[in-house]
Amino acid sequence: MERLQKAIASSGYTSRRKAEELIRQGRVKVNGEVVSELGFKVKQGDIIMVDNKTLEGENKVYYVFYKPKGCICSLSDELGRKTVIDYFREIPERIYPVGRLDYDTTGLLLMSNDGEFANLMMHPSSHLEKVYEVSISGLVTGETLNKLEKGIYLEGVKTLPCKIKVVGKDVEHKTTMLMIKLMEGKNRQVKKMFESMGHRVKRLHRISVGGIELKGLRPGEYRRLKPQEVKELKTMALTKKTDYRKR
């Protein structure tokens, strides 16, 4: 037996977190009865329905996607904006973004229909390394970089140590280009970090997650992750999670 939200995530329908929301909203039935209890457990053979549609197991698929500028990390948008899902209309599986990038942020985004995988990748304790290229307004000082690398307080919580490298400066236009490596990925974290120091982020591009890169891909293109790549991502996330618990 397993918890209902885990069973929904394992089916590939959505992430565990989203599954919990669906249960709370009374949109999930088990054997014809509405279940709103998160601790409810299902057994093999139980019929699970979401919005009156029966869940069926899907083959788990994993993609690395080069998110272009001008699309949102959502399944749909009430304002009619382009979504990352619009680039995957030809595949049969119902996939969703693992994490998110802002509308104007470009770069690497993982996509999958494996809820357990998504939950593991996005868990705060997984601490997968994420590398970004960033251009900011102003000429940044060494003192500012030192503060950011050691960690600063954002909304009452201190960021983890990170690594930042200056890769170029445009004195005429007062712009600094940097490379930043993070071990966490809170909502709009990179932008908030630099904005807290008086530097507006002009361009943000994610080039890698957990060693997975965008090599060979152009904006709007994607490729399936190799089984070994998926295995390595899971191993890294679980290892980081275990190390985090030991602290």
PAZAPA-4460 file (N, C-alpha, C; in steps of 0.05 Angstrom, whole numbers, plus 32768, in hexadecimal, padded with zeros to 4 digits):
% residues 247
    n_x    n_y    n_z   ca_x   ca_y   ca_z    c_x    c_y    c_z   seq   type   mol
   8011   7FE8   8000   8000   8000   8000   8011   8019   8000     1      M     A
   8007   802E   7FF4   8016   8048   7FF3   8003   805F   7FF5     2      E     A
   800D   8076   7FFE   7FFD   808E   8001   7FF1   8096   7FE5     3      R     A
   7FD9   80A0   7FE6   7FCB   80A8   7FCE   7FDB   80BB   7FBD     4      L     A
   7FE6   80D0   7FCA   7FF5   80E4   7FBA   800D   80D9   7FAC     5      Q     A
   801A   80C5   7FB9   8031   80B8   7FAD   8028   80A7   7F95     6      K     A
   8011   809A   7F97   8007   8089   7F81   8000   809B   7F69     7      A     A
   7FF5   80B2   7F6E   7FEE   80C4   7F58   8008   80CE   7F4B     8      I     A
   801C   80D5   7F5B   8035   80DE   7F50   8043   80C8   7F40     9      A     A
   8042   80B0   7F4B   804F   8099   7F3D   8042   8093   7F22    10      S     A
   8028   809A   7F20   801A   8094   7F06   8024   80A7   7EF0    11      S     A
   8032   80BC   7EF8   803B   80CF   7EE4   8028   80E6   7EDF    12      G     A
   8012   80E7   7EEF   7FFE   80FB   7EEA   8008   8117   7EF1    13      Y     A
   8015   8119   7F08   801F   8133   7F11   8033   812E   7F28    14      T     A
   803E   8143   7F34   8050   8140   7F4A   8041   8139   7F64    15      S     A
   8050   8130   7F78   8043   8129   7F91   8036   8142   7F9E    16      R     A
   8044   8158   7F9D   803A   8171   7FA9   8020   8179   7F9C    17      R     A
   801F   8178   7F81   8006   817F   7F73   7FF0   816A   7F7A    18      K     A
   7FF8   8151   7F7C   7FE5   813C   7F83   7FD8   8142   7F9E    19      A     A
   7FE7   814B   7FB1   7FDD   8152   7FCB   7FC8   8168   7FC9    20      E     A
   7FCD   817C   7FB8   7FBA   8191   7FB4   7FA0   8186   7FA8    21      E     A
   7FA2   8174   7F95   7F8A   8168   7F88   7F7A   8159   7F9D    22      L     A
   7F87   814B   7FAF   7F79   813C   7FC4   7F6A   814F   7FD6    23      I     A
   7F78   8164   7FDF   7F6C   8178   7FF1   7F53   8185   7FE4    24      R     A
   7F54   8189   7FCA   7F3F   8196   7FBB   7F27   8183   7FB6    25      Q     A
   7F2A   816A   7FBE   7F14   8157   7FBA   7F11   814D   7F9E    26      G     A
   7F26   814E   7F8E   7F25   8147   7F72   7F2F   812B   7F6C    27      R     A
   7F34   811C   7F82   7F3E   8100   7F7F   7F2B   80EC   7F8B    28      V     A
   7F26   80D7   7F7C   7F15   80C1   7F85   7F25   80A7   7F85    29      K     A
   7F1F   8096   7F98   7F2A   807B   7F99   7F12   8068   7F9A    30      V     A
   7F11   8057   7F86   7EFB   8044   7F84   7EDF   8052   7F85    31      N     A
   7EDE   8069   7F79   7EC5   8077   7F77   7EBE   808A   7F8E    32      G     A
   7ECF   808A   7FA2   7ECA   809B   7FBA   7EDE   80B2   7FBB    33      E     A
   7ED5   80CA   7FC0   7EE7   80E1   7FC3   7EF8   80DE   7FDC    34      V     A
   7F13   80E2   7FD8   7F26   80E0   7FEE   7F33   80FB   7FF1    35      V     A
   7F31   8107   8009   7F3E   8121   800E   7F53   811F   8024    36      S     A
   7F59   8107   802C   7F6C   8102   8042   7F88   80FC   8036    37      E     A
   7F9C   810C   803D   7FB7   8108   8032   7FC4   80EE   803B    38      L     A
   7FBC   80E4   8052   7FC8   80CB   805C   7FBA   80B2   8051    39      G     A
   7FA6   80B5   8040   7F98   809E   8036   7FAB   808D   8025    40      F     A
   7FA9   8072   8029   7FBA   805F   801B   7FAA   804E   8007    41      K     A
   7FB6   804A   7FF0   7FA9   8039   7FDC   7FB9   801F   7FD8    42      V     A
   7FAC   800B   7FCE   7FB9   7FF2   7FC9   7FB7   7FEB   7FAC    43      K     A
   7FC6   7FD7   7FA4   7FC6   7FCF   7F88   7FAA   7FC7   7F7F    44      Q     A
   7FA1   7FD1   7F69   7F86   7FCA   7F5F   7F72   7FE0   7F64    45      G     A
   7F78   7FF3   7F77   7F66   8009   7F7C   7F64   801B   7F63    46      D     A
   7F4C   8025   7F5D   7F49   8037   7F46   7F4A   8054   7F50    47      I     A
   7F5D   8062   7F46   7F61   807E   7F4E   7F58   8090   7F37    48      I     A
   7F47   80A4   7F3E   7F3D   80B7   7F2A   7F44   80D3   7F32    49      M     A
   7F4C   80E4   7F1F   7F50   8100   7F24   7F3E   810F   7F11    50      V     A
   7F2D   8120   7F1C   7F19   812E   7F0B   7F09   811B   7EFA    51      D     A
   7F02   8104   7F06   7EF1   80F0   7EFA   7EFE   80E1   7EE3    52      N     A
   7F19   80E3   7EE1   7F28   80D5   7ECD   7F3A   80C0   7EDA    53      K     A
   7F39   80A8   7ED1   7F48   8092   7EDE   7F66   8095   7ED7    54      T     A
   7F77   8092   7EEB   7F94   8094   7EE6   7F9E   807A   7EDB    55      L     A
   7FAE   807C   7EC7   7FBB   8064   7EBB   7FD9   8069   7EBC    56      E     A
   7FE7   8054   7EC1   8005   8056   7EC2   8010   805D   7EA7    57      G     A
   8024   806E   7EA7   8032   8076   7E8E   804F   806E   7E90    58      E     A
   805B   806B   7E78   8078   8068   7E78   8084   8081   7E82    59      N     A
   8097   807F   7E93   80A5   8096   7E9E   80B8   80A1   7E89    60      K     A
   80B6   80BB   7E84   80C8   80C9   7E71   80D4   80E1   7E7E    61      V     A
   80EC   80E7   7E74   80FC   80FD   7E80   810A   810C   7E69    62      Y     A
   8106   8127   7E6A   8112   8138   7E55   8122   814E   7E61    63      Y     A
   8136   8158   7E51   8143   8171   7E57   813A   8184   7E41    64      V     A
   8130   819B   7E49   8124   81AE   7E37   8133   81C9   7E38    65      F     A
   8138   81D4   7E21   8144   81EF   7E1F   812D   8203   7E1F    66      Y     A
   8126   820D   7E36   8110   8220   7E38   8118   823B   7E2B    67      K     A
   8108   8244   7E18   810E   825E   7E0C   8101   8274   7E1C    68      P     A
   8108   828C   7E16   80FC   82A4   7E23   80E0   82A7   7E1A    69      K     A
   80CE   82B0   7E2B   80B3   82B6   7E23   80A0   829E   7E24    70      G     A
   80A4   828C   7E37   8090   8277   7E3C   8091   8270   7E5A    71      C     A
   807B   8266   7E64   8079   8261   7E80   807A   8243   7E87    72      I     A
   8083   823D   7E9F   8085   8222   7EA8   806B   8219   7EB4    73      C     A
   8058   8214   7EA3   803D   820C   7EAC   8030   81FA   7E97    74      S     A
   801B   81EC   7E9F   800D   81DB   7E8C   7FFA   81EB   7E7A    75      L     A
   7FF1   8202   7E84   7FE0   8213   7E75   7FE2   822F   7E80    76      S     A
   7FD7   8243   7E72   7FD8   825E   7E7C   7FBF   826D   7E75    77      D     A
   7FB2   8278   7E89   7F98   8286   7E85   7F9B   829F   7E75    78      E     A
   7FB4   82AA   7E73   7FB9   82C2   7E63   7FC0   82BB   7E46    79      L     A
   7FC1   82A2   7E40   7FC7   829A   7E24   7FE4   829A   7E1D    80      G     A
   7FF6   829C   7E30   8012   829C   7E2A   801C   8280   7E23    81      R     A
   8032   827F   7E15   803D   8265   7E0D   8048   8257   7E26    82      K     A
   8044   823D   7E27   804F   822D   7E3E   8064   821A   7E34    83      T     A
   8073   820F   7E46   8088   81FB   7E3F   807B   81E2   7E33    84      V     A
   8062   81DC   7E3B   8054   81C5   7E31   804F   81C7   7E13    85      I     A
   804C   81DF   7E09   8047   81E4   7DED   805D   81D8   7DDB    86      D     A
   8074   81D5   7DE6   808B   81CA   7DD7   808B   81AB   7DD6    87      Y     A
   8078   819F   7DE5   8078   8182   7DE8   805E   8175   7DDE    88      F     A
   8050   8183   7DCC   8036   817A   7DC3   8037   815F   7DB4    89      R     A
   804F   8159   7DA9   8051   8141   7D98   8055   8127   7DA9    90      E     A
   805C   8129   7DC2   8062   8111   7DD2   8047   8108   7DDE    91      I     A
   8044   80ED   7DE1   802B   80E3   7DEC   8027   80E6   7E0A    92      P     A
   803D   80E7   7E19   803B   80E8   7E36   8033   8104   7E40    93      E     A
   8026   8105   7E56   801E   811E   7E63   8034   8126   7E76    94      R     A
   8045   8138   7E6E   805C   8140   7E7E   8058   815C   7E8A    95      I     A
   806A   8163   7E9C   8068   817E   7EA8   8084   8186   7EB1    96      Y     A
   8088   81A0   7EB5   80A3   81AA   7EBC   80AB   81A1   7ED9    97      P     A
   80C5   819A   7EDC   80D0   8193   7EF6   80DD   81AD   7F00    98      V     A
   80CF   81BC   7F11   80D9   81D6   7F19   80CF   81EB   7F06    99      G     A
   80DB   8202   7F07   80D2   8217   7EF5   80E8   822C   7EEF   100      R     A
   80E5   823A   7ED9   80F6   8250   7ED2   80E3   8267   7ECC   101      L     A
   80EA   8280   7ED2   80D9   8297   7ECD   80D3   829A   7EAF   102      D     A
   80BF   82A9   7EA9   80B6   82AF   7E8E   80CE   82B9   7E7C   103      Y     A
   80DE   82CB   7E88   80F4   82D6   7E78   810F   82C8   7E7D   104      D     A
   810F   82B2   7E8C   8128   82A3   7E91   8129   828C   7E7D   105      T     A
   8141   8287   7E73   8145   8272   7E5F   8156   825B   7E6A   106      T     A
   8158   8245   7E5C   816B   8230   7E63   815E   8216   7E6A   107      G     A
   816E   8206   7E79   8167   81EA   7E7E   8150   81E6   7E91   108      L     A
   813D   81D6   7E88   8126   81CF   7E98   8121   81B1   7E95   109      L     A
   811E   81A3   7EAB   8117   8186   7EA9   80F9   8183   7EA6   110      L     A
   80F1   8170   7E97   80D5   816A   7E92   80D0   814C   7E96   111      M     A
   80BA   8145   7EA2   80B5   8128   7EA7   8098   8123   7EAD   112      S     A
   8090   810A   7EAD   8076   8102   7EB7   8079   80F0   7ED0   113      N     A
   8091   80F0   7EDB   8097   80E0   7EF3   8095   80F2   7F0C   114      D     A
   807F   80F0   7F1A   807B   8101   7F31   808F   80FD   7F47   115      G     A
   8098   80E4   7F4C   80AC   80DF   7F60   80C6   80EC   7F59   116      E     A
   80CD   80EA   7F40   80E6   80F7   7F36   80E5   8115   7F3A   117      F     A
   80CE   8120   7F32   80CA   813D   7F34   80CC   8146   7F51   118      A     A
   80BF   8138   7F63   80C0   813F   7F7F   80DC   813D   7F8B   119      N     A
   80EB   8129   7F82   8107   8126   7F8C   8118   813D   7F81   120      L     A
   8115   8144   7F68   8126   8159   7F5C   8120   8174   7F69   121      M     A
   8107   8179   7F70   80FF   8193   7F7B   8100   8196   7F99   122      M     A
   8105   817F   7FA7   8106   8180   7FC4   811C   8192   7FCE   123      H     A
   8116   81A4   7FE1   812A   81B7   7FEB   8144   81AB   7FF5   124      P     A
   8143   8192   7FFF   815B   8185   8009   816C   8176   7FF4   125      S     A
   8162   8176   7FDB   8171   8167   7FC6   818B   8176   7FBF   126      S     A
   818A   8190   7FBE   81A2   81A1   7FB9   81B2   8199   7FA0   127      H     A
   81A4   8195   7F8A   81B1   8190   7F71   81BE   81A9   7F67   128      L     A
   81D7   81A8   7F5D   81E5   81BF   7F53   81D7   81CA   7F3A   129      E     A
   81D2   81E4   7F3A   81C7   81F2   7F23   81D9   8209   7F1B   130      K     A
   81DF   820A   7F01   81F2   821F   7EF8   81E4   8232   7EE5   131      V     A
   81E8   824C   7EEA   81DB   8261   7EDA   81EF   8275   7ECF   132      Y     A
   81E8   827F   7EB8   81F6   8297   7EAD   81E4   82AE   7EB3   133      E     A
   81EF   82C3   7EBD   81DE   82DA   7EC5   81EC   82F4   7EBE   134      V     A
   81DC   8307   7EB3   81E6   8322   7EAE   81D7   8335   7EC0   135      S     A
   81E5   8346   7ECE   81D8   8358   7EE0   81DF   8375   7EDA   136      I     A
   81CE   8387   7EE3   81D4   83A4   7EDF   81E8   83AC   7EF4   137      S     A
   81FB   83BD   7EEC   820F   83C7   7EFE   8228   83B6   7EFE   138      G     A
   823E   83C2   7F08   8257   83B4   7F09   825B   83AA   7F26   139      L     A
   8258   8390   7F29   8258   8384   7F43   8274   8385   7F50   140      V     A
   8274   8388   7F6B   828D   8389   7F7A   8294   836E   7F86   141      T     A
   82AD   836A   7F8D   82B5   8352   7F9A   82A8   834E   7FB4   142      G     A
   82A3   8363   7FC3   8295   8362   7FDD   8279   8357   7FDA   143      E     A
   826B   8360   7FC5   8250   8356   7FC0   8250   8338   7FBA   144      T     A
   8263   8330   7FA9   8264   8314   7FA1   826B   8303   7FB9   145      L     A
   827C   830C   7FCA   8284   82FD   7FE2   826C   82F9   7FF5   146      N     A
   825B   830D   7FF8   8243   830B   8008   8230   82F6   7FFD   147      K     A
   822C   82F8   7FE2   821A   82E6   7FD5   8223   82C9   7FD7   148      L     A
   823D   82C5   7FD4   8249   82AA   7FD5   8246   829D   7FF0   149      E     A
   8248   82AE   8005   8246   82A3   8020   822A   829E   8029   150      K     A
   8217   82AB   801B   81FB   82A8   8022   81EF   82C1   802D   151      G     A
   81D8   82C9   8024   81CA   82E0   802E   81AE   82D9   8037   152      I     A
   81A1   82EA   8046   8186   82E5   804F   8171   82EF   803A   153      Y     A
   8160   82DD   8031   814A   82E5   8020   8130   82DC   802D   154      L     A
   811F   82EF   8033   8106   82E9   8040   810A   82D9   8059   155      E     A
   811F   82E1   8068   8124   82D5   8082   8133   82BA   8082   156      G     A
   813A   82B0   806A   8148   8297   8068   8163   829B   805A   157      V     A
   8178   8290   8065   8193   8294   805A   8197   8281   8042   158      K     A
   81A1   828C   802C   81A7   827B   8015   81C0   826A   801B   159      T     A
   81C2   8253   800E   81D9   8242   8011   81F1   824F   8002   160      L     A
   820A   8248   800B   8222   8252   7FFD   8220   824B   7FDF   161      P     A
   822B   825C   7FCF   822B   8257   7FB2   8246   8261   7FA6   162      C     A
   824A   825C   7F8D   8262   8265   7F7F   825A   8277   7F69   163      K     A
   8268   828E   7F67   8263   82A2   7F52   827D   82AA   7F45   164      I     A
   827C   82AB   7F2B   8294   82B2   7F1B   828D   82C9   7F08   165      K     A
   829C   82DE   7F08   8298   82F3   7EF4   82A5   82EA   7EDA   166      V     A
   8295   82EB   7EC5   829E   82E2   7EAA   82A1   82F9   7E97   167      V     A
   8298   8311   7E9F   829B   8328   7E8D   828E   8341   7E99   168      G     A
   8299   8358   7E91   828D   8372   7E99   828B   8384   7E81   169      K     A
   8274   8391   7E7F   8270   83A5   7E6A   826E   83C0   7E77   170      D     A
   8285   83CD   7E79   8287   83E7   7E88   8275   83FC   7E7B   171      V     A
   8274   83FC   7E60   8264   8411   7E52   8247   840F   7E5A   172      E     A
   823C   83F6   7E5A   8220   83F2   7E60   821B   83EB   7E7D   173      H     A
   8230   83EB   7E8D   822F   83E5   7EAA   8220   83CB   7EAF   174      K     A
   822B   83B6   7EA3   821F   839B   7EA6   8235   8387   7EAD   175      T     A
   822E   8374   7EBF   8241   835F   7EC7   8235   8344   7EBF   176      T     A
   8246   8333   7EB3   823E   8318   7EAC   824B   8305   7EBF   177      M     A
   823B   82F3   7ECA   8245   82E0   7EDE   823C   82C3   7ED9   178      L     A
   8249   82B1   7EE7   8240   8295   7EE8   823C   828F   7F05   179      M     A
   8225   8283   7F0C   821F   827D   7F28   8216   8260   7F2A   180      I     A
   8221   8253   7F3F   821A   8237   7F45   820C   8236   7F5F   181      K     A
   81F3   822C   7F5F   81E3   822A   7F77   81DE   820D   7F7E   182      L     A
   81DA   8208   7F98   81D3   81ED   7FA1   81B6   81EC   7FAA   183      M     A
   81A6   8201   7FA3   818A   8202   7FA9   817C   8212   7F93   184      E     A
   8162   8212   7F93   8155   8220   7F7D   813A   822B   7F86   185      G     A
   813A   823D   7F99   8122   8249   7FA3   8116   825C   7F8D   186      K     A
   80FD   8262   7F90   80EF   8273   7F7D   80FD   828D   7F78   187      N     A
   8105   8292   7F5F   8113   82AB   7F56   812B   82B1   7F67   188      R     A
   8139   829D   7F70   814F   82A1   7F83   8166   82B2   7F78   189      Q     A
   816F   82AC   7F5F   8185   82BB   7F54   817E   82D8   7F51   190      V     A
   8166   82DE   7F47   815E   82F9   7F43   815C   8308   7F5E   191      K     A
   8151   82FA   7F72   814E   8307   7F8C   8169   830C   7F99   192      K     A
   817C   82FA   7F95   8196   82FD   7FA1   81A4   8316   7F97   193      M     A
   81A4   831A   7F7C   81B1   8331   7F71   81A1   834B   7F76   194      F     A
   8187   8349   7F75   8176   8361   7F7A   817A   836B   7F96   195      E     A
   817F   8358   7FA9   8183   8361   7FC5   819D   8371   7FC8   196      S     A
   81AF   836E   7FB4   81C8   837D   7FB5   81C8   8395   7FA2   197      M     A
   81B0   839B   7F97   81AD   83B2   7F86   81B4   83AD   7F68   198      G     A
   81B4   8394   7F60   81BA   838D   7F44   81A2   837F   7F37   199      H     A
   8197   838C   7F23   8181   8380   7F15   818B   836B   7F01   200      R     A
   817E   8354   7F01   8186   833E   7EEE   817A   8344   7ED3   201      V     A
   818B   8347   7EBF   8183   834E   7EA4   817F   8335   7E93   202      K     A
   818E   8320   7E99   818C   8307   7E8A   8193   82F0   7E9D   203      R     A
   8183   82DA   7E9C   8188   82C3   7EAC   8184   82AA   7E9B   204      L     A
   8198   8299   7E9B   8198   8281   7E8A   81A4   826A   7E9A   205      H     A
   8194   8254   7E9D   819E   823D   7EAB   81AB   8229   7E98   206      R     A
   81C4   8222   7E9D   81D3   8211   7E8B   81D5   81F4   7E94   207      I     A
   81D1   81EF   7EAD   81D2   81D3   7EB6   81C4   81CE   7ED0   208      S     A
   81BB   81B5   7ED4   81AF   81AC   7EED   81BB   8191   7EF3   209      V     A
   81C8   818E   7F0A   81D3   8174   7F11   81E5   8168   7EFD   210      G     A
   81F3   8178   7EED   8205   816D   7ED9   81F8   8169   7EBE   211      G     A
   81DE   816B   7EBC   81D0   816A   7EA2   81D2   8185   7E94   212      I     A
   81DB   8185   7E7B   81DF   819E   7E6C   81CE   81A0   7E53   213      E     A
   81CF   81B7   7E46   81BF   81BC   7E2E   81CE   81B7   7E14   214      L     A
   81E4   81A9   7E15   81F5   81A5   7DFD   81E4   819B   7DE5   215      K     A
   81E7   81A9   7DCF   81DA   81A0   7DB6   81BD   81AA   7DB3   216      G     A
   81B2   81B7   7DC7   8197   81C0   7DC6   8195   81DE   7DC0   217      L     A
   8181   81E5   7DB1   817B   8201   7DAC   8161   8209   7DBB   218      R     A
   815C   8222   7DBF   8143   822A   7DCD   812B   821D   7DC1   219      P     A
   811A   8210   7DD3   8102   8203   7DCA   8106   81E6   7DC4   220      G     A
   811F   81DC   7DC4   8124   81C0   7DBE   8127   81B0   7DD8   221      E     A
   8124   8195   7DD6   8127   8184   7DED   8132   8169   7DE4   222      Y     A
   813B   8159   7DF7   8144   813E   7DF2   813D   812D   7E0B   223      R     A
   813A   8113   7E06   8134   8101   7E1D   814E   80FC   7E2C   224      R     A
   814B   80FC   7E46   8162   80F5   7E57   8168   80D7   7E54   225      L     A
   8181   80D1   7E55   8189   80B4   7E54   8183   80A8   7E6F   226      K     A
   817D   808E   7E70   8178   8080   7E8A   818E   8085   7E9E   227      P     A
   81A7   8085   7E95   81BE   808A   7EA7   81BD   80A6   7EB3   228      Q     A
   81B4   80BA   7EA2   81B3   80D5   7EAC   819D   80D7   7EC2   229      E     A
   8186   80CA   7EBD   8171   80CB   7ED1   817A   80BE   7EEB   230      V     A
   8188   80A7   7EE8   8192   8099   7F00   81A5   80AA   7F0F   231      K     A
   81B7   80B8   7F01   81CB   80C9   7F0E   81BE   80E1   7F1C   232      E     A
   81A9   80ED   7F10   819B   8103   7F1D   818E   80FA   7F37   233      L     A
   8181   80E2   7F36   8174   80D8   7F4E   8188   80D2   7F64   234      K     A
   819E   80C6   7F5C   81B3   80BF   7F6F   81BE   80D8   7F7D   235      T     A
   81C4   80ED   7F6C   81CF   8106   7F78   81BB   8113   7F8B   236      M     A
   81A2   8113   7F83   818D   8120   7F93   818A   8111   7FAE   237      A     A
   8189   80F7   7FAC   8186   80E7   7FC5   819E   80E9   7FD7   238      L     A
   81B6   80EB   7FCB   81CE   80EE   7FDB   81CE   8108   7FE9   239      T     A
   81C7   811E   7FDB   81C7   8138   7FE7   81B2   8139   7FFD   240      K     A
   819B   812B   7FF8   8185   812B   800B   818E   811D   8025   241      K     A
   819D   8107   8022   81A7   80F8   8039   81BB   8109   8049   242      T     A
   81CD   8116   803A   81E1   8128   8047   81D4   813E   8057   243      D     A
   81BE   8149   804B   81B0   815F   8058   81A4   8156   8072   244      Y     A
   8199   813D   8073   818C   8133   808B   81A0   812E   80A1   245      R     A
   81B9   8128   809A   81CE   8122   80AE   81D8   813B   80BC   246      K     A
   81D2   8153   80B1   81DC   816B   80BD   81D0   8170   80D9   247      R     A
***
